[in-house]
């Protein structure tokens, strides 16, 4: 009976450490040590139980922590919108195309010194005409920074939206978008994409190389809105775009020939960068952009400044040029796939004329 008891204790104590088992073996050989063993066994059982309770408590704690963390992660994910699927599945088959658009009607060319008229001493903006934007985006240096970086008028936004709607109606897709950093160009680009119904899923790549002839800015370069400011203003801007021409590379002493080469370089580089993907490129810039981004592409030589100015005088707001590549790799200018938008000048109405 005594031996059976000890064997049972030994079986139980298999969970105990090596030293405890040695004590049991000694008791089996020397029964007079039983009282000592009982005290040791009791102590070991308490220690063992304490370890098991601690292990169990720790396991429960980990399980609770895991569950709480998982719930928190799921709640966080539930708050985030689902990732948009890619708008296009590359590779895009078919001939390459480039669409070049001028910006829409601008506030400064329509209203003259509008910043003086619309900003008070505290910098608060209030429009003086319905064709002026109701509000302006927040930016550093305002209102002075708007002086050389004008926004579009409401008519200008509408013009650009019409272009986008026409592209959509003609089933013309756009797969890559580059835009001059000028605010009027960014607004035009966003409105074109809005008219196409893809503004939310097609990010805009800001490309300083598309800015207009720098000879116009000999006295002072404009201060453009930063990518963060444009994003905060609601524009879908790609912050990871690798610019072809950095802003610091722009030289206000550039010649007309330099200007042609700068814009032509952007055209050639974007074609090369997107060659494996294929598809149509949209470039949004200035009146000269339609000329300078296509002239060398189709095999022409840069024009003189006088010749260039004569051409761009014939390029009104939101004009669109269309270039396509044939099966042999040659590019040519083609008729745009939609109608032009024509409208007359509309002078500001002064009601006092009725009482004179």
C-alpha contacts under 8 A as a table, 3 or more apart, distances in Angstrom:
res1	aa1	res2	aa2	distance
1	X	4	X	4.96
1	X	5	X	6.18
2	X	5	X	5.12
2	X	6	X	6.34
3	X	6	X	5.05
3	X	7	X	6.11
3	X	28	X	7.42
4	X	7	X	5.01
4	X	8	X	6.17
5	X	8	X	5.15
5	X	9	X	6.18
6	X	9	X	4.93
6	X	10	X	5.99
6	X	24	X	7.68
6	X	28	X	7.14
7	X	10	X	4.86
7	X	11	X	6.15
8	X	11	X	5.04
8	X	12	X	6.22
9	X	12	X	5.04
9	X	13	X	5.96
10	X	13	X	4.94
10	X	14	X	6.38
10	X	21	X	7.22
10	X	24	X	6.76
11	X	14	X	5.41
12	X	15	X	6.68
13	X	16	X	4.98
13	X	20	X	7.66
13	X	21	X	7.02
14	X	17	X	7.66
14	X	21	X	7.55
15	X	48	X	7.94
16	X	20	X	6.38
16	X	21	X	7.20
16	X	44	X	7.26
16	X	48	X	7.02
17	X	20	X	5.64
17	X	21	X	6.72
18	X	21	X	5.24
18	X	22	X	6.41
19	X	22	X	5.06
19	X	23	X	6.50
20	X	23	X	5.12
20	X	24	X	6.50
20	X	40	X	7.94
20	X	41	X	7.54
20	X	44	X	7.56
21	X	24	X	5.08
21	X	25	X	6.37
22	X	25	X	5.15
22	X	26	X	6.37
23	X	26	X	5.05
23	X	27	X	6.34
23	X	37	X	6.97
24	X	27	X	5.08
24	X	28	X	6.31
24	X	37	X	7.16
25	X	28	X	5.18
25	X	29	X	6.50
26	X	29	X	5.17
26	X	30	X	5.95
26	X	33	X	7.91
27	X	30	X	4.77
27	X	31	X	5.28
27	X	32	X	7.43
27	X	33	X	5.59
27	X	34	X	6.00
27	X	37	X	6.94
28	X	31	X	6.04
30	X	33	X	5.94
30	X	34	X	7.93
31	X	34	X	5.56
32	X	35	X	7.43
33	X	36	X	5.44
33	X	37	X	6.21
34	X	37	X	4.88
34	X	38	X	6.05
35	X	38	X	5.14
35	X	39	X	6.49
36	X	39	X	5.33
36	X	40	X	6.31
37	X	40	X	4.94
37	X	41	X	5.74
38	X	41	X	4.95
38	X	42	X	5.93
39	X	42	X	5.18
39	X	43	X	6.22
40	X	43	X	5.08
40	X	44	X	6.07
41	X	44	X	4.97
41	X	45	X	6.02
42	X	45	X	5.10
42	X	46	X	6.23
43	X	46	X	5.15
43	X	47	X	6.21
44	X	47	X	4.99
44	X	48	X	5.94
45	X	48	X	4.95
45	X	49	X	5.93
46	X	49	X	5.08
46	X	50	X	6.01
47	X	50	X	5.02
47	X	51	X	6.17
48	X	51	X	5.06
48	X	52	X	6.17
49	X	52	X	5.03
49	X	53	X	6.00
50	X	53	X	5.11
50	X	54	X	6.06
51	X	54	X	5.07
51	X	55	X	6.02
52	X	55	X	4.97
52	X	56	X	5.96
53	X	56	X	5.05
53	X	57	X	5.94
54	X	57	X	5.03
54	X	58	X	5.95
55	X	58	X	5.09
55	X	59	X	6.01
56	X	59	X	5.00
56	X	60	X	6.10
57	X	60	X	5.10
57	X	61	X	6.05
58	X	61	X	4.93
58	X	62	X	6.11
59	X	62	X	5.10
59	X	63	X	6.14
60	X	63	X	5.02
60	X	64	X	6.07
61	X	64	X	5.05
61	X	65	X	6.00
62	X	65	X	4.94
62	X	66	X	5.95
63	X	66	X	5.07
63	X	67	X	6.09
64	X	67	X	5.10
64	X	68	X	6.04
65	X	68	X	5.10
65	X	69	X	5.96
66	X	69	X	5.11
66	X	70	X	5.96
67	X	70	X	5.06
67	X	71	X	6.15
68	X	71	X	5.18
68	X	72	X	6.17
69	X	72	X	5.03
69	X	73	X	6.13
70	X	73	X	5.09
70	X	74	X	6.10
71	X	74	X	5.06
71	X	75	X	6.09
72	X	75	X	5.12
72	X	76	X	6.17
73	X	76	X	5.04
73	X	77	X	6.14
74	X	77	X	5.07
74	X	78	X	6.00
75	X	78	X	4.97
75	X	79	X	6.44
76	X	79	X	5.31
76	X	80	X	6.73
77	X	80	X	5.22
78	X	81	X	7.53
84	X	201	X	7.25
86	X	89	X	6.85
86	X	201	X	7.90
87	X	201	X	6.55
87	X	202	X	7.28
88	X	175	X	7.05
89	X	92	X	7.07
90	X	277	X	5.27
90	X	278	X	7.18
91	X	276	X	6.85
91	X	277	X	4.63
91	X	278	X	5.86
91	X	279	X	7.82
92	X	277	X	6.09
92	X	278	X	4.85
92	X	279	X	5.12
93	X	278	X	6.65
93	X	279	X	7.15
94	X	278	X	7.89
94	X	279	X	7.58
95	X	279	X	7.69
95	X	324	X	7.00
95	X	325	X	5.71
95	X	326	X	6.31
95	X	327	X	6.98
96	X	278	X	6.48
96	X	279	X	5.70
96	X	280	X	5.82
96	X	324	X	5.94
96	X	325	X	5.37
96	X	326	X	7.96
97	X	279	X	6.96
97	X	280	X	4.73
97	X	281	X	6.37
97	X	322	X	7.33
97	X	323	X	5.71
97	X	324	X	4.39
97	X	325	X	6.31
98	X	280	X	5.66
98	X	281	X	4.75
98	X	282	X	5.97
98	X	283	X	7.44
98	X	322	X	5.94
98	X	323	X	5.14
98	X	324	X	6.37
99	X	280	X	7.48
99	X	281	X	6.16
99	X	282	X	4.81
99	X	283	X	6.15
99	X	320	X	6.80
99	X	321	X	5.83
99	X	322	X	4.82
99	X	323	X	6.55
100	X	282	X	5.95
100	X	283	X	4.71
100	X	284	X	5.80
100	X	285	X	7.47
100	X	289	X	7.21
100	X	290	X	5.68
100	X	293	X	7.93
100	X	320	X	5.53
100	X	321	X	5.06
100	X	322	X	6.48
101	X	282	X	7.74
101	X	283	X	6.34
101	X	284	X	4.86
101	X	285	X	6.26
101	X	286	X	7.49
101	X	289	X	7.78
101	X	290	X	6.77
101	X	318	X	5.90
101	X	319	X	5.71
101	X	320	X	4.43
101	X	321	X	6.46
102	X	185	X	7.58
102	X	284	X	5.98
102	X	285	X	5.18
102	X	286	X	4.68
102	X	287	X	5.29
102	X	289	X	7.13
102	X	290	X	7.15
102	X	316	X	7.82
102	X	317	X	5.99
102	X	318	X	4.67
102	X	319	X	5.46
102	X	320	X	6.60
103	X	156	X	7.73
103	X	160	X	7.44
103	X	184	X	6.20
103	X	185	X	5.08
103	X	188	X	5.36
103	X	189	X	7.74
103	X	284	X	6.84
103	X	285	X	6.09
103	X	286	X	5.91
103	X	287	X	7.63
103	X	317	X	5.91
103	X	318	X	5.19
103	X	319	X	7.96
104	X	152	X	6.47
104	X	153	X	7.93
104	X	155	X	7.77
104	X	156	X	4.19
104	X	157	X	6.54
104	X	159	X	6.10
104	X	160	X	6.07
104	X	184	X	7.18
104	X	185	X	7.73
104	X	188	X	6.09
104	X	317	X	4.72
104	X	318	X	4.92
105	X	109	X	7.84
105	X	110	X	7.53
105	X	152	X	5.71
105	X	153	X	5.88
105	X	155	X	6.52
105	X	156	X	4.12
105	X	157	X	7.72
105	X	159	X	7.81
105	X	317	X	5.77
105	X	318	X	7.85
106	X	109	X	5.79
106	X	110	X	6.39
106	X	150	X	6.45
106	X	151	X	5.96
106	X	152	X	4.27
106	X	153	X	5.46
106	X	156	X	6.52
106	X	184	X	6.67
107	X	110	X	5.18
107	X	111	X	5.94
107	X	112	X	7.67
107	X	114	X	7.36
107	X	132	X	6.72
107	X	150	X	6.16
107	X	151	X	5.96
107	X	152	X	5.44
107	X	153	X	5.12
108	X	111	X	5.32
108	X	112	X	4.92
108	X	113	X	6.46
108	X	114	X	6.16
108	X	147	X	7.79
108	X	150	X	6.10
108	X	151	X	7.99
109	X	112	X	5.64
111	X	114	X	5.68
113	X	116	X	5.87
113	X	117	X	6.89
114	X	117	X	5.02
114	X	118	X	6.00
115	X	118	X	5.27
115	X	119	X	5.77
115	X	143	X	6.66
115	X	144	X	7.73
115	X	146	X	7.42
115	X	147	X	6.65
116	X	119	X	5.94
116	X	120	X	7.83
117	X	120	X	7.99
117	X	128	X	7.34
118	X	125	X	5.48
118	X	126	X	5.16
118	X	127	X	5.47
118	X	128	X	6.41
119	X	122	X	7.67
119	X	123	X	5.34
119	X	124	X	5.31
119	X	125	X	4.57
119	X	126	X	6.45
119	X	143	X	7.15
120	X	123	X	5.32
120	X	124	X	5.52
120	X	125	X	6.83
121	X	124	X	7.47
123	X	142	X	7.39
123	X	143	X	6.43
125	X	135	X	7.50
125	X	136	X	7.74
126	X	134	X	7.53
126	X	135	X	7.81
127	X	130	X	7.41
127	X	132	X	5.91
127	X	133	X	6.93
127	X	134	X	6.34
128	X	132	X	7.16
129	X	132	X	5.47
130	X	133	X	7.56
130	X	134	X	7.84
130	X	154	X	7.93
131	X	153	X	5.55
131	X	154	X	5.09
131	X	155	X	6.43
132	X	152	X	7.89
132	X	153	X	5.07
132	X	154	X	6.02
133	X	136	X	6.68
133	X	152	X	7.49
133	X	153	X	5.95
133	X	154	X	5.95
137	X	229	X	8.00
137	X	233	X	5.58
138	X	142	X	7.83
138	X	229	X	7.00
138	X	233	X	7.08
139	X	142	X	6.06
139	X	145	X	7.88
139	X	225	X	6.29
139	X	229	X	6.25
140	X	145	X	7.27
140	X	225	X	7.53
141	X	144	X	5.88
141	X	145	X	5.14
142	X	145	X	4.95
142	X	146	X	6.19
143	X	146	X	5.48
143	X	147	X	7.08
144	X	147	X	5.30
144	X	148	X	7.85
145	X	148	X	6.37
145	X	149	X	6.38
145	X	222	X	7.00
145	X	223	X	5.85
145	X	224	X	7.53
146	X	149	X	4.74
146	X	150	X	5.19
146	X	151	X	7.47
147	X	150	X	6.11
148	X	221	X	7.80
148	X	222	X	5.18
148	X	223	X	7.59
149	X	182	X	6.05
149	X	183	X	6.07
149	X	184	X	7.36
149	X	222	X	6.03
149	X	223	X	7.15
149	X	224	X	6.69
150	X	182	X	7.87
150	X	183	X	6.49
150	X	184	X	6.17
151	X	183	X	5.69
151	X	184	X	4.75
151	X	187	X	7.49
152	X	155	X	7.71
152	X	156	X	5.30
152	X	157	X	6.33
152	X	183	X	7.97
152	X	184	X	5.25
152	X	187	X	6.99
152	X	188	X	7.77
153	X	156	X	4.92
153	X	157	X	6.47
154	X	157	X	5.10
154	X	158	X	6.28
155	X	158	X	4.97
155	X	159	X	6.10
156	X	159	X	5.02
156	X	160	X	6.35
156	X	188	X	7.54
156	X	317	X	7.80
157	X	160	X	5.28
157	X	161	X	6.26
157	X	187	X	7.09
157	X	188	X	6.35
157	X	191	X	6.25
158	X	161	X	5.02
158	X	162	X	6.22
158	X	191	X	7.77
159	X	162	X	5.18
159	X	163	X	6.58
159	X	317	X	7.93
159	X	318	X	6.50
159	X	341	X	7.70
160	X	163	X	5.14
160	X	164	X	6.47
160	X	188	X	5.39
160	X	189	X	7.43
160	X	191	X	5.42
160	X	192	X	5.12
160	X	195	X	7.78
160	X	318	X	6.22
161	X	164	X	5.08
161	X	165	X	6.18
161	X	188	X	7.91
161	X	191	X	4.91
161	X	192	X	4.94
161	X	193	X	7.73
161	X	194	X	6.63
161	X	195	X	4.67
162	X	165	X	5.07
162	X	166	X	6.11
162	X	192	X	7.38
162	X	195	X	6.58
163	X	166	X	5.09
163	X	167	X	6.26
163	X	192	X	5.92
163	X	195	X	7.13
163	X	318	X	7.46
164	X	167	X	5.11
164	X	168	X	6.28
164	X	191	X	7.10
164	X	192	X	4.02
164	X	193	X	5.88
164	X	194	X	6.79
164	X	195	X	4.09
164	X	196	X	4.69
165	X	168	X	5.09
165	X	169	X	6.06
165	X	192	X	7.44
165	X	195	X	4.50
165	X	196	X	5.31
166	X	169	X	5.00
166	X	170	X	6.23
166	X	196	X	7.93
166	X	338	X	6.16
166	X	339	X	7.94
167	X	170	X	5.27
167	X	171	X	6.32
167	X	172	X	5.12
167	X	173	X	7.41
167	X	196	X	6.59
167	X	337	X	7.64
167	X	338	X	7.15
168	X	171	X	5.00
168	X	172	X	5.81
168	X	173	X	7.29
168	X	195	X	7.48
168	X	196	X	5.03
168	X	197	X	7.91
169	X	172	X	7.63
170	X	337	X	6.82
170	X	338	X	7.08
173	X	280	X	6.85
174	X	177	X	7.39
174	X	279	X	7.18
174	X	280	X	5.14
174	X	281	X	6.11
174	X	282	X	6.39
175	X	279	X	5.60
175	X	280	X	5.31
175	X	281	X	6.05
175	X	282	X	7.72
176	X	279	X	7.53
176	X	280	X	6.44
176	X	281	X	4.73
176	X	282	X	6.11
177	X	202	X	7.77
177	X	203	X	7.30
177	X	204	X	5.57
177	X	205	X	6.03
177	X	281	X	5.93
177	X	282	X	4.80
177	X	283	X	6.12
177	X	284	X	7.97
178	X	204	X	6.11
178	X	205	X	4.74
178	X	206	X	5.94
178	X	207	X	6.05
178	X	281	X	7.74
178	X	282	X	6.27
178	X	283	X	4.99
178	X	284	X	6.46
179	X	185	X	6.58
179	X	186	X	6.38
179	X	189	X	6.91
179	X	204	X	6.76
179	X	205	X	6.07
179	X	206	X	5.04
179	X	207	X	5.56
179	X	208	X	7.98
179	X	210	X	6.75
179	X	283	X	5.74
179	X	284	X	4.72
179	X	285	X	6.10
180	X	185	X	5.91
180	X	186	X	6.90
180	X	206	X	5.96
180	X	207	X	5.34
180	X	208	X	5.67
180	X	209	X	7.21
180	X	210	X	4.81
180	X	211	X	5.12
180	X	284	X	6.33
180	X	285	X	5.18
180	X	286	X	8.00
181	X	185	X	6.89
181	X	186	X	6.62
181	X	206	X	5.58
181	X	207	X	6.29
181	X	208	X	5.74
181	X	210	X	7.79
181	X	211	X	6.79
181	X	224	X	6.45
181	X	225	X	7.70
182	X	185	X	5.32
182	X	186	X	6.40
182	X	211	X	7.15
182	X	224	X	6.27
183	X	186	X	5.06
183	X	187	X	6.11
183	X	224	X	7.14
183	X	225	X	7.23
184	X	187	X	5.21
184	X	188	X	6.13
185	X	188	X	4.93
185	X	189	X	6.00
185	X	284	X	6.20
185	X	285	X	5.71
185	X	286	X	7.45
186	X	189	X	5.07
186	X	190	X	6.09
186	X	284	X	7.83
187	X	190	X	5.17
187	X	191	X	6.10
188	X	191	X	5.13
188	X	192	X	6.16
188	X	284	X	7.51
189	X	192	X	5.16
189	X	193	X	6.30
189	X	204	X	7.75
189	X	284	X	6.05
190	X	193	X	5.18
190	X	194	X	6.02
190	X	199	X	6.28
190	X	204	X	7.78
190	X	235	X	6.89
190	X	236	X	7.81
191	X	194	X	4.80
191	X	195	X	6.07
191	X	199	X	7.77
192	X	195	X	5.10
192	X	196	X	6.34
193	X	196	X	4.94
193	X	197	X	6.17
193	X	198	X	5.36
193	X	199	X	4.65
193	X	202	X	7.52
194	X	197	X	4.89
194	X	198	X	5.89
194	X	199	X	4.71
194	X	200	X	7.91
195	X	198	X	7.78
196	X	199	X	7.51
197	X	200	X	7.94
198	X	201	X	5.48
198	X	202	X	5.78
199	X	202	X	5.47
199	X	203	X	7.33
199	X	236	X	7.10
200	X	203	X	7.51
200	X	236	X	6.65
201	X	236	X	7.97
202	X	236	X	7.30
203	X	236	X	5.02
203	X	237	X	5.17
203	X	238	X	5.37
204	X	236	X	6.10
204	X	237	X	4.82
204	X	238	X	5.71
205	X	237	X	6.36
205	X	238	X	5.48
205	X	239	X	7.87
205	X	241	X	6.01
206	X	237	X	7.53
206	X	238	X	7.69
206	X	241	X	7.64
206	X	243	X	7.38
207	X	210	X	5.86
207	X	211	X	7.81
207	X	243	X	5.68
207	X	244	X	6.82
207	X	245	X	6.89
207	X	246	X	7.98
208	X	211	X	5.56
208	X	243	X	7.37
208	X	244	X	7.89
208	X	245	X	5.89
208	X	246	X	6.26
208	X	247	X	5.67
208	X	250	X	8.00
209	X	244	X	6.73
209	X	245	X	4.87
209	X	246	X	7.27
209	X	247	X	7.76
209	X	250	X	7.74
209	X	262	X	6.34
209	X	263	X	6.21
209	X	266	X	6.35
210	X	262	X	7.93
210	X	263	X	5.93
210	X	266	X	7.20
210	X	284	X	7.91
210	X	285	X	6.04
210	X	289	X	7.10
211	X	214	X	7.90
211	X	285	X	6.61
211	X	286	X	7.25
212	X	285	X	7.46
212	X	286	X	6.08
212	X	288	X	6.88
212	X	289	X	7.17
213	X	216	X	6.23
213	X	256	X	7.46
213	X	259	X	6.10
213	X	288	X	7.86
214	X	217	X	5.31
214	X	218	X	7.01
214	X	250	X	7.83
214	X	251	X	6.97
214	X	252	X	4.86
214	X	253	X	7.18
214	X	254	X	6.59
214	X	259	X	7.79
215	X	218	X	5.61
215	X	252	X	5.73
215	X	253	X	6.47
215	X	254	X	6.70
215	X	255	X	7.50
217	X	220	X	5.35
217	X	221	X	5.41
217	X	222	X	7.84
217	X	252	X	6.40
218	X	221	X	7.36
218	X	252	X	5.59
218	X	253	X	7.23
221	X	252	X	7.90
225	X	229	X	5.85
225	X	230	X	6.26
226	X	229	X	5.09
226	X	230	X	6.20
227	X	230	X	5.11
227	X	231	X	6.09
227	X	237	X	6.82
227	X	239	X	6.80
228	X	231	X	5.04
228	X	232	X	6.05
229	X	232	X	5.01
229	X	233	X	6.12
230	X	233	X	5.00
230	X	234	X	6.65
230	X	235	X	5.65
230	X	237	X	7.17
231	X	234	X	5.23
231	X	235	X	4.97
231	X	236	X	6.23
231	X	237	X	6.03
232	X	235	X	7.32
238	X	241	X	5.82
243	X	246	X	6.07
244	X	266	X	6.38
244	X	269	X	7.27
245	X	249	X	6.56
245	X	250	X	7.73
245	X	266	X	7.67
246	X	249	X	5.32
246	X	250	X	7.20
247	X	250	X	5.59
251	X	254	X	5.60
254	X	257	X	7.89
254	X	258	X	5.56
254	X	259	X	6.51
255	X	258	X	4.98
255	X	259	X	6.26
256	X	259	X	4.98
256	X	260	X	6.37
256	X	303	X	7.91
256	X	304	X	6.69
256	X	305	X	5.60
257	X	260	X	5.20
257	X	261	X	6.35
257	X	302	X	6.13
257	X	303	X	7.52
257	X	304	X	7.40
258	X	261	X	5.10
258	X	262	X	6.04
259	X	262	X	5.08
259	X	263	X	6.34
259	X	292	X	7.62
260	X	263	X	5.43
260	X	264	X	5.97
260	X	292	X	5.06
260	X	293	X	7.42
260	X	302	X	6.02
261	X	264	X	4.92
261	X	265	X	5.87
261	X	292	X	7.86
261	X	302	X	7.98
262	X	265	X	5.19
262	X	266	X	6.61
263	X	266	X	5.20
263	X	267	X	6.50
263	X	289	X	7.25
263	X	292	X	5.78
263	X	293	X	5.20
264	X	267	X	5.07
264	X	268	X	6.19
264	X	292	X	6.32
264	X	293	X	4.95
264	X	294	X	7.06
264	X	295	X	7.68
264	X	296	X	6.34
264	X	297	X	7.01
265	X	268	X	5.15
265	X	269	X	5.93
266	X	269	X	5.18
266	X	270	X	6.06
266	X	293	X	7.61
267	X	270	X	5.44
267	X	271	X	6.28
267	X	293	X	5.90
267	X	294	X	7.75
267	X	297	X	7.70
268	X	271	X	5.22
268	X	272	X	6.22
268	X	297	X	7.56
269	X	272	X	5.04
269	X	273	X	5.99
270	X	273	X	4.99
270	X	274	X	6.10
271	X	274	X	5.41
271	X	275	X	5.86
271	X	281	X	8.00
272	X	275	X	5.09
273	X	276	X	7.62
274	X	277	X	5.23
274	X	278	X	5.85
274	X	279	X	7.82
275	X	278	X	5.21
284	X	289	X	7.93
285	X	289	X	5.67
285	X	290	X	7.96
286	X	289	X	5.12
286	X	290	X	7.43
287	X	290	X	6.23
287	X	291	X	7.76
287	X	312	X	5.68
287	X	315	X	5.83
287	X	316	X	7.23
287	X	317	X	7.60
287	X	319	X	7.90
288	X	291	X	5.26
288	X	292	X	5.97
288	X	308	X	7.59
288	X	312	X	5.60
289	X	292	X	5.10
289	X	293	X	5.51
290	X	293	X	5.84
290	X	294	X	6.44
290	X	320	X	7.30
290	X	321	X	5.85
291	X	294	X	5.57
291	X	295	X	5.70
291	X	308	X	7.92
291	X	311	X	7.82
291	X	312	X	7.55
292	X	295	X	5.44
292	X	296	X	7.47
292	X	302	X	7.71
293	X	296	X	7.29
293	X	297	X	7.14
294	X	297	X	4.93
294	X	298	X	6.18
294	X	323	X	7.39
294	X	333	X	7.75
295	X	298	X	5.77
295	X	299	X	6.66
295	X	300	X	5.09
295	X	301	X	6.71
295	X	302	X	6.78
296	X	299	X	4.94
296	X	300	X	4.83
296	X	301	X	5.93
296	X	302	X	6.97
297	X	300	X	7.26
297	X	331	X	6.41
297	X	332	X	7.85
298	X	330	X	7.36
298	X	331	X	5.13
298	X	332	X	5.21
298	X	333	X	7.13
303	X	306	X	7.94
303	X	307	X	5.74
303	X	308	X	5.78
304	X	307	X	5.13
304	X	308	X	6.07
305	X	308	X	5.03
305	X	309	X	6.14
306	X	309	X	5.31
306	X	310	X	6.36
307	X	310	X	5.14
307	X	311	X	6.44
308	X	311	X	5.13
308	X	312	X	6.25
309	X	312	X	5.23
309	X	313	X	6.18
310	X	313	X	5.50
310	X	314	X	7.29
311	X	314	X	5.61
311	X	315	X	7.23
312	X	315	X	5.05
313	X	316	X	7.40
315	X	319	X	6.10
316	X	319	X	5.77
319	X	340	X	7.25
320	X	336	X	7.00
321	X	333	X	7.49
321	X	334	X	7.81
321	X	335	X	7.78
321	X	336	X	6.42
322	X	333	X	5.90
322	X	334	X	5.58
322	X	335	X	6.51
322	X	336	X	5.33
323	X	331	X	6.56
323	X	332	X	5.51
323	X	333	X	4.42
323	X	334	X	5.70
324	X	331	X	5.50
324	X	332	X	5.71
324	X	333	X	6.60
324	X	334	X	6.96
325	X	328	X	7.82
325	X	329	X	5.66
325	X	330	X	5.37
325	X	331	X	4.34
325	X	332	X	6.60
326	X	329	X	5.38
326	X	330	X	5.55
326	X	331	X	6.45
327	X	330	X	7.51
336	X	339	X	7.48
350	X	353	X	6.05
351	X	354	X	5.86
351	X	355	X	7.71
352	X	355	X	5.34
352	X	356	X	6.49
353	X	356	X	5.36
